[in-house]
């Protein structure tokens, strides 16, 4: 077969860019053999040339301004590792696709925001836009949806999509430590960035959910998503969950119900003996429910330079083989637009935690409010708090419309015996 | 883009062939859209035309003799669903590749036996030979190794590769039933074939291990494999395993150690709290350990018409996109030949079950034999058997060379106080 040469430029040389640079150089022959064609890193670029890096850049490889790379006719593939949905990353990826370069990116913020526009340019210019590394690092979920599971009509995709928050929750559970202690330890160990807010507040998972929705349902990006993070989870919730037979996980969900798309991210109680309860530490897990295949699980390391490089190289390889051109698995002319469903219309069994004053008749009043709102109670766990005249009441409801649960909480919050804002955690019964 | 038309012939119309036929017809537009090109089932063939099938074959689709299909210039892709490593299936697949037809097959027996020869013909004739459906049905493991995990140097691949045996073992555990009762129930429920021998004796798993080795290590088929089935596992083993904190699973393993390939299939004790212990029923799970990705798990339904069709359609789609031509991920000219390692050179913590006469000094003699053979004992579980003058002794050893364990058993078996052949089950410590 006739061999082609692919010239690659890497823009962004942090931990991931540097790892990828070394990996491609070290494994050049093997990667070329598997993909029939050859490649070469001809340019690299980054903000700061003088930053210390463990890579050996040749003099003629360094390019000061990435705009030069976009215009260079020799370049076939641009790997964007700058990050962020705006600024340099946005200008690089839009510019590259418009100049008919293939693009590989790990940028979930950019793809979940501008993916529709970008994929239209890629399709028009017959170049690839690949982003396996943007969703769950080393877990080859995008390639699996686009190829291994191509036959399937997916109706639900969900799982643990963020390693940092999963590390924090499993560590709080295993070591009985507070949220703040645990997050500081995670930062120290390198499992969380120094500013971990997008991992903790659910935004990172939300970006991944939006991308996975498009791939799973052949739809356009839908920006409506219910997002809750984990910063309000405390030791008492973890301990209550254990007593009741659950673990708490930050999960993302996307599903089609009645022709509407429901996207949500929130801390979720899962049965202790379930598969997902055992996915601990920085691991990610994606569960795909489709026809005819049934339920498929893919699990692996969700982040870090090595796992991300595995994904980036699979994208580069796919381009080198001339494989699939559609960034979202199907032509933009055939992608669908679903209307958005609201979480308030879904049904959950829920965990509700109330802090109340220890007064006569309180539990009777609470249960009456639940009943008035058509929410039926399955279990109650009441524990008096030491040295205080307060009680903690945990209620597990039967499956009820989320709307009714929220109405119940709105009524409760006005009551004088309620000390703190009630806490709601949804239970996954799958 | 210019569209191509792929003409497909399906040979073999059992449950799977019939399901595939209907699925392709029903999802024609969607599959064509995803793969840019179109397709049509132009021929079908099977042994018995008059068998009752739930499919609507047009008059000009039926071909009496599949040899006609091989010779027909209109045919692009032949799907072989006859089964078996010899006879019609062999002659069809060899013939098809020689006539420059792409082949899709679910035939693990054929591929694990003749895969090297077949892949040489396919490569020479520049056609695809695809067999995702031959290994773990709906689990897209082959496509994942060839594409999503393409960057990785895999050093170990293992897991649960047979749904029938996994159903039997998990059912024996959950329902406390005997092997025979359980296998009969499995046949009745359709989870086992009426002659389940290749599922039970480990042969089916062995075929899959051989195929996965080639893909993982870029090697030729290695026929040396240690194979043990599950027919000797009884209720007492299951109960002992539970007491000691384990579950019993039939597992396949392939790994490269000291530049040698070690392939083995045997019932394995796994920690109760491990991931693999929770994979129950007819599910399959494949664990890939590679660099740089770390450990990846893929789990799904391992058999049945729907899961298998998911795999067959992914193969057909890959051909329609003109994707990868190498059946074993890399050109035959670059595949490696490893020498074979022996299980006796590996180290395991082991479970040994002895049935002994209740005599003075027996345990002392047994422990001395272990010690003489350099096998150190970790735990002993001795239980007298009701109404008998016998005891059951279960010994868990520390990690020892398998060879030493086997020598220990050979010495023991000669002793007059040993009633039954000692039983050995290896423990997975991963």
Interface residues (C-beta under 8 A of the other chain):
Chain A: X1 X19 X23 X27 X31 X33 X34 X35 X36 X126 X132 X138 X139 X140 X143 X144 X147 X148 X149 X150 X151 X152 X273 X275 X278 X290 X291 X292 X293 X294 X295 X296 X297 X298 X299 X300 X301 X305 X306 X307 X309 X310 X312 X313 X314 X317 X318 X321 X322 X323 X324 X325 X326 X329 X330 X331 X334
Chain B: X1 X19 X23 X27 X31 X33 X34 X35 X36 X126 X132 X138 X139 X140 X143 X144 X147 X148 X149 X150 X151 X152 X273 X275 X278 X290 X291 X292 X293 X294 X295 X296 X297 X298 X299 X300 X301 X305 X306 X307 X309 X310 X312 X313 X314 X317 X318 X321 X322 X323 X324 X325 X326 X329 X330 X331 X334
